[in-house]
Amino acid sequence: MSLFTRRGLLKTAATFGAAGVGYGAIGRFGGWAAASPDPVVLRTAKIQATLMDGSQTNNVLTYGSAGMPPVLRMRKGEPFAARLVNAIDDPTTIHWHGIRLPNKMDGVPFLVQPYVYTGDHFDYAFTPPDAGTFWYHPHCNTLEQMGHGLTGVIVVENPGDQQFDAEVVLNLRDWRLGDDAQFIEQFRPRDAARTGTYGTVRTANWLDQPRYDAPSGGLVRLRVAISDVTRIYAFRVEGGEAEVIALDGNPVPRRFSPDALLLGPGQRMELAVRMPDDEGATVSLRDVRGTKPKVIATLRSVGASLKRDARDVAPLEPNPVPEVDLSTAQHISLALSATAENVPSNGICGSLGYSFWAINKVPWPGDTPDPTAPLAELKLGKSYVIDMENLTPQSHPIHLHGMSFKVLSSSTRQVEPLISDTYLIQANEKVSLGFVADNPGDWLLHCHIIEHQKSGMTSYVRVV
């Protein structure tokens, strides 16, 4: 279910939020915690699913036995654990996108953990320090596994947050399907060298334009995660009042209407939606990017109006992300570019066999025990600013694992001081992102258009 009432939320939180043997807070990210209930079991599976026109699509991948991967619910500051059981033919891992966790829990093959081969399992355990909307996906055979369905949403709850009258969680993704509803090639090299290869079927929660009922005149918390491998969205809400209250797991400094808000793969958005008073009236979330706007999902008012006031939505509590000290911060130059350099393509989880993209003129070589030197070696607890320049004509959602940054400035527009883990950098833009290196380990930094990631736009930083 993707619509949650207050009672349902409490029940779900009790099921998932306290599960597992977790890591507690020694420092901020490491150390063992006391034993908790059994971990959530995430078993990969290959299934049939209805994704278009009532036809069955074969070889869809999920966690569980049927349908979309579950929405995982955790609680801020409480231990969580999950056991990945691999029941598909290919090795896999799980990356917990946006969650600041111990390095060995990050799910990146070779860099921090081994592959999980068919029939094997791996235990993940951590305590999420931040509340918000996050998601989980493989970091092995990424294009194929994510493209076939292995993407799920995470909700980390803050018990102190205001209660909404309902909550809707949307997992947005495309599918590369032919007319017979079966998978076609995941990528085309000529598209990978540009914006990426788009899907042919667009869904929210594996459905075409799903509709969810919500209390008339009520306040709805709408959580949206872009788990697609390529598509950039421009969001707009029609039919009701809506304000952005959080982006990428963190409260926004100033709330605003999502008027063609651009977000890319890997990013998340939370909206406070005030439903219409009239029963049967609808609110639609739309993607207005490009020449073919599309309704993503619809909310329908049901019952007598609760007559809630949108101004009653209280500010969300900030997450405990350390503040960058700009007076002492060291600057790191980072350039995104195309490349003509060829790299090996013999890794299980590595290259697609092409090198189109690079970071600081170095394309990522794929899965190897010694892939390349880190972009930078950072001192634990010190402040840094990444000065990132996009030398390409394409947009790139750049994601940093393990840490959160503050958006400081842009050469092309005025920016809000957002806290995030993913930044959608535009063509020819220069942006400065400040952060504190507060989490030891090797942390990947890459474009989340997966074809760009897999064809070179990947590197990492080392915090010691």
DOBAKOL-901806 format. One record per residue (C-alpha): z, x, y. Coordinates in steps of 0.5 Angstrom, whole numbers, plus 2048, in hexadecimal, padded with zeros to 3 digits. Each point is the difference from the previous one (the first is absolute). Example, Ala and Ser with C-alpha at 12.3 -4.5 7.8 and 13.67 -1.06 7.14 Angstrom:
BEGIN
8108197F7;7FE802807;
END
This chain:
BEGIN
800800800;7FE802807;8047FB804;808801800;8057FB803;807802801;8027FE7FA;7FB8037FC;801807804;8078007FE;7FE7FF7F9;7FA806800;805805803;8057FF7FB;7FB8017FB;7FC806803;805803805;8058027FC;7FC8037FA;8008077FD;804806800;7FF803807;800806804;806800806;801803806;802807800;7FC803806;7FC7FA801;7FB8007FA;8038037FA;8068007FB;8027FB7FB;8037F9801;8047FC7FB;7FD7FC7FB;7FD7FA801;7FC7FA7FC;7FA8027FC;7FA803804;7FA7FB801;7FB8027FB;7F9801803;7FB8007FA;7F9801802;7FB7FB7FC;7F97FF800;7FE7F8800;7FB7FB802;8017FC807;7FD7FB804;7FD803806;7FA7FC802;7FD7FA7FF;8047FE7FA;7FD8067FC;8048047FC;800808802;8028057FA;803806801;8057FE806;806805800;8077FE802;8078017FF;8037FB7FB;7FC7FB7FB;7FC7FB805;7FE7FF807;802805806;805805800;8077FD802;803801807;8058047FF;8077FF804;805805801;805801805;801805806;8058057FE;8017FD7F9;7FE8047F9;7F97FE7FD;7FD8027FA;7FA7FF7FC;7FD8027F9;7F8801800;7FE7FF7F9;7F8802800;7FC7FB7FB;7F9802803;7FC8057FD;800805806;806804803;8037FD806;806800805;8047FC805;800802808;8057FC804;7FC7FF806;804801807;8078017FC;804806802;8028027F9;8028077FD;7F98047FF;8008007F8;8007F8800;7FA800805;7FB7FF7FA;7FA806802;7FE8037FA;8018087FF;803800807;8067FD7FE;8007FC7F9;7FC8017FA;7FB7FB7FE;8027FA7FC;7FC8007FA;7FE7FA7FC;8067FD7FC;805804804;8057FE805;803803807;8067FE803;8007FF808;8077FF803;802800808;8037FD805;7FC7FD806;803802806;7FB7FC804;7FF7F8800;7F97FD801;7F97FF7FC;7FE8067FC;7FB8007FA;7FF8047F9;7FA8027FD;7FE8067FB;7FE807803;7FC8027FA;7F97FD7FF;8017FD806;7FA7FD802;7FF7FD7F9;8077FE7FF;8017FD807;7F97FD800;8017FC7F9;8077FD803;8068057FF;8037FE807;8067FD802;8057FE806;807802801;8057FC804;806804802;8057FB803;805801805;8067FC7FF;8017FF807;7F97FE802;8007F9803;7FE7FA7FB;7F97FD800;7FF7F97FD;7FA8037FC;7FD8077FE;7F98017FE;7FE8077FD;7F8802800;7FD8057FC;7F9801803;7FB8047FC;7F87FF7FE;7FD8017F9;7F98037FE;7FD7FB7FC;7F97FE7FE;7FD7F9800;8037FF7F9;807801802;8018077FD;801807803;7FA804803;801807802;806801805;7FC805805;7FA802802;7FF807803;7FC7FE806;8067FB802;8058057FE;7FD805805;8017FA805;8057FB801;8017FF7F8;7FD7FB7FB;8027F9801;8027FB7FB;7FC7FA7FF;8067FB7FF;8057FF805;8077FE7FE;8077FE802;8058007FA;7FA8017FC;7FE7F9803;7FA7FE804;8037FD807;8077FE7FC;8047FA804;807800800;8057FB802;805801805;8057FC804;7FE7FC806;802803807;8048057FC;800808800;7FC8047FB;8008077FF;7F98027FE;8008077FC;7F98037FF;7FE8067FD;7F9803800;7FF8037F9;7F9801800;7FC8067FF;7FB800806;8017FA804;803800807;8027F9803;8007FD807;8067FB800;8007F9804;8047FA7FF;7FE7F9801;8037FA800;807802802;805805804;8008077FC;803806803;8008077FC;8078027FF;7FF8067FC;7FA8057FE;8018057FA;8077FE7FE;803801807;8017FB806;7FB801805;803802807;7FD7FA803;7FE7F97FD;7F97FE801;7FA7FB7FE;7FC8037FA;7F97FF804;7FB8047FC;8068057FE;7FC8067FC;8048027FA;7FD8047FA;8018017F9;8078027FE;8037FD807;8057FA800;8017FA805;8067FB801;7FF7FA804;8057FB802;7FC7F9800;8027FA803;7FD7FA7FC;7FD7FA803;8057FA801;7FA7FB7FD;8007FF7F8;7FA8037FE;7FE804806;7FE8077FE;801807802;7FA8057FE;8018087FF;7F9802802;7FC8077FF;7FB800806;7FD8077FF;7F9801800;7FB7FA800;8037FC7FA;8077FD802;8047FE7FA;8067FC7FF;8058047FC;8057FB7FF;8037F9803;8067FD801;8017F9800;8067FC803;8047FB7FB;8067FB801;8037FE807;800805805;806805801;7FF801807;801808800;7FF804806;7FC8067FF;805803805;8058007FB;7FD8057FC;805806801;7FE807801;8008047F9;8058067FF;7FD807801;7FF8047FA;804806800;7FA805801;802806804;7FE801807;7FB806801;802805805;7FA801805;804806804;8008047F9;7FB7FD7FC;7FA8057FD;7F97FD800;7FB8007FA;7F9800802;7FC7FB7FB;7F97FF800;7FC7FB7FC;7F98027FE;7FA7FF7FC;7FE8067FB;7FB8037FC;8048047FC;8007FE7F8;8078007FC;8018007F9;8007F97FD;8038017F9;8077FD801;8027FA7FD;8037FD807;7FC804805;7F9800803;7FB7FB7FF;7FB8067FF;7FE800808;803803806;7FE7FC806;807801804;805805802;807802804;7FF806804;7FA8017FD;8038017F9;7FE7FA7FB;8057FF7FA;7FE8037FA;8037FA7FB;8068017FB;8018077FF;8078047FF;7FF803807;7FB7FC804;800804806;805802805;8047FB804;7FE7FE807;806802803;8078037FD;8067FC804;807801800;8057FB7FE;8037FC806;7FB803805;7FB7FB805;7F98017FF;7FA7FD804;7F97FF7FC;7FA800805;7FB7FD7FC;7F9800802;7FA7FB7FD;7FA804800;7FC7FB7FC;7FD7F9802;8047FD7FB;8077FD801;8058037FB;8077FD7FE;8048067FF;8067FF7FC;806805800;8048007F9;808800801;801800807;7FF7FC806;7FD802807;8007FD807;7F97FF803;801804807;7F97FF803;7F97FF7FF;7FA803804;7FC7F9800;8057FB801;8077FE802;8058007FA;8077FD7FE;8058057FE;7FF7FD7F9;8048037FA;7FB8007FA;7FE8047FA;7F87FE801;7FC801806;7F97FD801;7FC806804;7FA7FE803;7FA804801;800805805;8087FF801;805805801;8077FD7FE;807804800;8057FD7FB;807803800;8058007FB;8068047FD;7FF8047F9;8067FD7FD;7FE7FF7F9;7FF8077FC;7FA8007FB;7F8800800;7FE7FA804;7F97FE7FF;7FC7FE807;7F97FC7FF;7FB7FB802;8027F97FC;7F87FF800;8018027F8;7F8803800;802804806;8078027FD;7FC8027F9;7FA804804;804804804;8057FD805;8068027FD;805806801;808800800;806803804;8068047FD;8077FF803;8058057FE;
END
